């Protein structure tokens, strides 16, 4: 079983979710439930996924991020992603989704 840790921070017009550990099939439900809870309860203009401390992500994690992106667009919101390390960055690159998602350098720049 992998370890996933999520920390949520309410910021001025955004909610930042700092993700650490491993986002894969075994942790997908926890990640999905937290994102949906935030989307329903906080109604953030911008949801920021901070992946800087994420050590591993498989295709399940990628699918969940793409789904969150689609939900944000459908609701007139924005999903911003702070890129993680090389292992996480690689899955975005090899699947060709870099251009479809909104990557930012730091959480501060996400709301701007």
C-alpha positions in Angstrom: 0.0 0.0 0.0 1.4 3.4 -1.0 1.4 6.4 1.2 -0.4 9.6 0.1 -0.7 12.8 2.2 -2.9 15.7 1.3 -2.8 19.1 3.0 -5.3 21.8 2.0 -4.7 25.5 2.3 -7.4 28.2 1.8 -5.8 31.2 0.1 -7.3 34.5 -1.1 -9.2 33.2 -4.2 -7.9 29.7 -4.4 -7.5 26.5 -2.6 -4.1 24.8 -2.7 -3.8 21.0 -2.2 -0.2 20.0 -1.4 0.2 16.4 -2.4 3.0 14.2 -1.1 3.9 10.6 -1.3 2.6 8.4 -4.1 -0.6 8.9 -6.2 -1.5 5.6 -7.7 -4.3 3.0 -7.8 -4.1 2.4 -4.0 -4.4 6.0 -3.1 -6.8 7.2 -5.9 -10.0 7.1 -3.8 -8.6 9.3 -1.1 -7.3 11.9 -3.6 -10.6 11.9 -5.6 -12.7 12.3 -2.5 -10.7 15.2 -1.2 -10.8 17.0 -4.6 -14.5 16.6 -4.9 -15.1 17.7 -1.3 -13.1 20.9 -2.0 -14.9 21.5 -5.3 -18.3 21.2 -3.6 -17.7 22.9 -0.2 -15.2 25.7 -1.1 -16.1 26.5 -4.6 -12.7 27.9 -5.3 -12.1 30.1 -8.4 -8.7 28.4 -8.7 -7.8 24.9 -7.4 -4.0 24.5 -7.2 -2.5 21.1 -7.1 1.0 21.4 -5.6 2.9 18.3 -6.7 6.4 19.4 -5.5 6.5 16.7 -2.8 4.8 14.0 -4.9 7.3 11.1 -5.4 5.4 8.9 -7.8 2.3 9.1 -9.9 0.9 6.4 -12.2 -1.7 6.6 -15.0 -4.5 6.5 -12.4 -3.2 9.7 -10.8 -3.0 11.3 -14.2 -6.5 10.3 -15.0 -7.8 11.9 -11.8 -6.0 15.1 -12.5 -7.4 15.2 -16.1 -10.9 14.6 -14.6 -10.4 17.5 -12.1 -9.3 19.7 -15.0 -12.4 18.9 -17.0 -14.6 19.5 -14.0 -13.0 22.9 -13.4 -13.5 23.9 -17.0 -17.2 22.8 -16.9 -17.7 24.9 -13.8 -16.0 28.0 -15.1 -13.0 27.6 -12.8 -9.3 27.0 -13.2 -7.1 24.1 -12.2 -3.4 25.1 -11.8 -0.6 22.5 -11.3 2.7 23.2 -9.6 5.0 20.6 -11.2 6.6 17.9 -9.2 9.9 16.2 -9.6 11.3 14.5 -12.6 9.4 11.2 -12.1 6.1 13.1 -11.9 7.0 15.5 -14.7 7.8 12.5 -16.9 4.3 11.1 -16.9 2.9 14.4 -18.1 5.5 14.6 -20.8 5.3 11.1 -22.2 1.5 11.2 -22.3 1.4 14.5 -24.2 -0.8 16.4 -21.8 1.6 19.2 -21.0 -0.2 21.6 -23.4 -3.7 20.6 -22.1 -3.0 21.5 -18.4 -2.1 24.8 -16.7 1.3 24.5 -15.1 2.7 27.2 -12.9 6.0 27.7 -11.2 4.8 28.3 -7.7 1.5 28.4 -5.8 1.7 32.2 -5.5 1.6 32.5 -9.3 -1.4 30.2 -9.6 -4.0 32.7 -8.7 -2.7 35.4 -10.8 
